[in-house]
Amino acid sequence: MWFCVFVALLGRSAAVIYNLNESDYNRMPALYALDAFDTCLLDSGGTYCLLDADLFSRGPSDLMRMIQGYSEHTVKHFNHTQIHRGVCVTKTCKDFIHNKRLNETADLEATLEACLNNSLWRDYKLEVKLNTIQYCNREGDKDELDKSDYYVAAVYLLLIVFNVAGSLYDVLICENDGKGNPFLLAFSARRNWRKLTAPSGAGADPRLNRLKLFSGLRTMTIICVFFSHIALIMSFSYVENPRYIETSYEDPLKQILYNGSLVTHTFFIMSSFLLAYNLELHSERHQLTWSQLPKGVALRWLRLTPTYALVLATISTWMRHLGSGPLWQLVVGIEADACRRYWWAHILYINNYLYEDAYCAPQTWYLAADTQLFCVGLFVCLACRGARRRAAALATLLVAATVVVAAHTYFQDLDAVVIQSPEKYRNLYASDDTFRLLYSRGHTNLSTYVLGLAAGFLTYHWQQEGKDMSRFKKYRWFVWLCFPLGVGLILSGGLFYGDGARAPAWLRVLYAALYKTVFQFFVCVISVSCVFKLEGVYRGIIEWRGFAWTGRVSYGAFLLHTLLQRGYVAAAAAPLRMNDFTVLMLLGGSIFLTFLFAAVMWVCVEAPVAALTKAALAPRPRDETKV
């Protein structure tokens, strides 16, 4: 009776149920459940399996119809027709074991299916069909090291030796004269620490001091990335209260979280701005030639790859040995396996076009896209030398990039934004066409990169002209509006999370083509206003000196934060209970520990690599004894 009334109130279209009250929601079988892991494997022959199973009913069932109708609303709801369990087979299912050794897959599947069916029929009058056994852990299983683990350990040992040797050489031999072997001094922790804590923009050219805003912008952007990935990683695991995630879509403030991935594209603005600006500075003393294209790409590869490769190697080897639990293989082990297979795609920076490795450091799509756009940007800068040519080229690229995004959205029937639905969280967007074809590829992010190039060139030429910017101070109100307008644009993504029919194609195409460009235009306005000191509110925050070192380690923080978040979630012995307080505490822990480890990595790895590259490429001093 209650079900008929419920359906009548919600409408009959497509049998979709958009909302359930708490009592009805709790009538469904728990989406996630885990038996005790450690005690299971203490018993002789103990077997623990993680599995997915599909619910069904042989006869008419109001409960099953409700579960199916609720699961049909895929934008905001998990698929409750499939349940996820961690089962101690030898305890929970002991009455259903016919083959005591459980050494055949068929025996194990039959035992688990009969066991689950018994409990679900007793409690819910529903049945299940086993979908997938993710993996099983057995008593006596040993986590053995292999050759790759030893190789990576040797690399870490060498880094420790080099850093100790370089530091001792600096302190005991070079003392304070600043002279010595540059290759050994590259590993001096004392010198690298001084570089890390030096003020932003400190250098021979005073114009670089006006770019200190990027330290603050990098720090704020990476913290936003931490925040967005917390929800992703927690939802990828087992959650005790999935209703918290499903109802969060109704909270307007949480749309900042779900659509906040837009902030990630700020990195493209910073990268392209600095490319254009530094290229103009370089052209003051050197002639620009085509030889700088391969040289620039090679230098970028050398700057990014050693640290990146070390993190990938850590994920592939030692990270899988650092913990255990029912979810460790699901959350950490799956990433290690993917990185072992597809590390080469990351080293070549093409992983954003190769989606067989979706589980290996998925956040690094940005590094691949940025590297691809760097090559395009450097080519355009070298091909178009004059100001007019560059302006025409950038305008053409901006229009072309906008058209390309619109075409992808329309012809491939994509969403305007990456819909952060619960089930997409569960598979890390591996099957989401909008993420794969529109969000993460290099060519679909060209519009934001072009904006950054234009801002960099414009800033340099205004400085060279000594342009009087005081007359623009009367427009400070627009600069102040940029932040609330940007937040409003993020919140506007909630349009695509509504109940009912999907947004029309014209709206999806228009929004997808323009929203990133408009948002990053606001970022460019704030950035340029900080360089020329047009206002003091945003500039005072962004240029805070405390951001100097956090901005320098932001690359390492970007690479490391998911390792810590995954480790925390994977170590859970029971489904996580999510609430606002838990998320904020995990965010605070992520910020503190990530920046701590990133600072150590900067001093011991990033800075030495940069110094070694500089020493290797520096011109040799002229030998005066030779004629």
Helices and strands as residue ranges (DSSP letters): H 2-10, G 13-15, H 22-25, E 32-34, H 38-42, E 47-56, H 62-71, E 82-88, H 89-92, G 94-96, H 105-124, E 127-138, H 147-168, I 169-174, H 182-185, H 189-197, G 206-211, H 213-236, H 242-248, G 252-254, H 255-259, G 260-265, H 266-283, H 292-316, G 318-321, H 328-328, I 329-333, H 334-347, G 351-353, G 355-357, G 362-364, H 365-383, H 387-411, H 422-426, H 433-434, I 435-439, G 443-445, H 446-465, G 470-475, H 476-492, G 493-497, H 505-531, H 537-542, H 547-552, H 554-570, H 580-601, I 602-606, H 607-617
